[in-house]
Amino acid sequence: MEFPFSIFVYEAPLRPGDKAHWNEVLRANTQQWAIYAAGLLHNADVPSQDTVPERPVVKAVRYGITFLALPSEEAVERVERVIAKQQKTE
């Protein structure tokens, strides 16, 4: 079975010298499931209202084209620029 939809979560570097990257965490066979799962991943582990909310940057892709960007397109574009800059310096 082919899964044309992929969901990626941004993984920030944990230590100096590590590289930022997109981690493919899920594949889906329909766009509805991809959107649903991306929303769940984005809202997962949201702390209580007494703390500062920290949500991951998530993108859903079909055949290499991003069709959903969470929390915003600007956040995903910023992450893409960081990863591209790191790849240029290698």
QUIWO-V176763 format. One record per residue. N is the residue number from 0. RES is the residue in one letter. PHI is phi in degrees with one decimal (none if undefined). PSI is psi in whole degrees, 0 to 359 (* if undefined). D_CENTER is the distance of its C-alpha to the mean C-alpha in Angstrom with 2 decimals. Layout:
<<N;RES;PHI;PSI;D_CENTER> <N;RES;PHI;PSI;D_CENTER>>
This chain:
<<0;M;none;136;23.56> <1;E;-96.6;139;20.93> <2;F;-116.3;98;17.41> <3;P;-77.2;346;16.36> <4;F;-107.2;132;13.02> <5;S;-124.8;147;9.95> <6;I;-119.2;127;6.69> <7;F;-117.4;143;4.05> <8;V;-119.3;136;2.85> <9;Y;-70.5;129;4.45> <10;E;-110.7;110;8.01> <11;A;-75.2;154;10.68> <12;P;-65.9;137;14.13> <13;L;-91.3;332;16.39> <14;R;-132.9;159;19.67> <15;P;-58.7;135;21.30> <16;G;96.5;341;21.09> <17;D;-73.0;160;17.76> <18;K;-110.1;142;15.13> <19;A;-75.3;148;11.55> <20;H;-160.5;165;9.32> <21;W;-90.8;133;6.32> <22;N;-111.0;118;7.28> <23;E;-75.5;115;8.01> <24;V;-106.2;344;8.84> <25;L;-159.0;149;10.59> <26;R;-124.2;146;12.71> <27;A;-134.3;155;14.70> <28;N;-98.3;351;17.96> <29;T;-133.3;155;17.90> <30;Q;-66.3;325;15.88> <31;Q;-62.2;317;16.95> <32;W;-67.1;323;15.61> <33;A;-64.0;316;12.16> <34;I;-65.1;316;12.18> <35;Y;-61.5;311;13.81> <36;A;-66.7;321;11.59> <37;A;-63.0;319;8.33> <38;G;-63.2;319;10.71> <39;L;-62.9;316;12.01> <40;L;-63.8;321;8.98> <41;H;-67.5;324;8.39> <42;N;-92.8;356;12.16> <43;A;-66.5;146;12.85> <44;D;57.9;37;14.99> <45;V;-77.7;124;15.80> <46;P;-69.7;175;18.98> <47;S;-66.2;170;22.30> <48;Q;-69.2;351;23.44> <49;D;-84.3;350;25.37> <50;T;-117.3;168;22.47> <51;V;-76.5;125;19.86> <52;P;-71.1;135;16.68> <53;E;-125.5;116;13.56> <54;R;-120.4;145;10.31> <55;P;-73.8;160;6.82> <56;V;-89.7;124;4.49> <57;V;-128.1;142;2.53> <58;K;-135.0;143;4.19> <59;A;-110.1;134;7.28> <60;V;-129.2;142;9.66> <61;R;-125.5;118;13.38> <62;Y;50.3;43;15.40> <63;G;85.8;358;13.30> <64;I;-110.2;123;13.17> <65;T;-73.7;125;10.27> <66;F;-115.6;351;11.85> <67;L;-143.9;129;9.57> <68;A;-128.5;123;7.57> <69;L;-123.6;133;7.32> <70;P;-80.5;341;9.27> <71;S;-159.5;164;10.67> <72;E;-64.1;325;10.98> <73;E;-63.1;320;12.48> <74;A;-64.5;317;9.71> <75;V;-66.5;319;7.46> <76;E;-63.1;321;10.90> <77;R;-61.9;316;11.74> <78;V;-63.7;318;9.05> <79;E;-59.8;319;10.27> <80;R;-65.3;319;13.72> <81;V;-62.4;315;13.45> <82;I;-66.3;318;12.48> <83;A;-63.4;321;15.19> <84;K;-64.5;320;17.62> <85;Q;-65.2;321;17.33> <86;Q;-69.2;329;18.00> <87;K;-68.1;326;20.99> <88;T;-80.7;352;22.53> <89;E;-76.1;*;22.60>>
